[in-house]
Amino acid sequence: MISNKSRKSLKRVASPSTYDYVVLDMDTPLPNIVTVILGSDPDLILIPINYSQKYKALKNLKDTLEVILALEAKATFSPQVRVVPLGINADEVAGPLEKLKNKPANCTVSKSMPNVQDTMQQSIYEKRDYIWNVPSQENLRAYFEELIQIFQ
């Protein structure tokens, strides 16, 4: 796993050919999405919709997916795209997603993750550890393993 907070091209941060798959967890502002995606040739793009930003994220989902669709049409790759409900019900994302006409062909909603935002932030930013290493959150490892599976 590589963190790329500066949002440089993945090819500048690592050698993608040394990995089986490239998964992008997109919390990138819309103007920078094109640069991040084109510089990475991802197999999977994760678009989070979290509880605290739910309305904003759902409002911006259409634009984000249209950008990915346009890139998909011009690029040599066709990534799987998963919209990830974090702390909200998957149906709250599935409904608006179904109404969108212009979206990537392989775009789905993943299972909902419980609302563990505070625990997650504490684990990552204070303890510098994975959420599944927190007592009572061990089941999240299986959630993340399933989330990043690439389906052939």
Secondary structure, DSSP 4 states (H G I P E B T S, - for coil): ----TT---HHHHS-GGGSS--EEE----HHHHHHHHHTT--SEEEEEEEGGGHHHHHHHHHHHHHHHHHHHHHSS---EEEEEEESS-THHHHHHHHH-SS--TTEEE-PPBP--HHHHHIIIIIS-S-GGGSTT-TTHHHHHHHHTPPP-
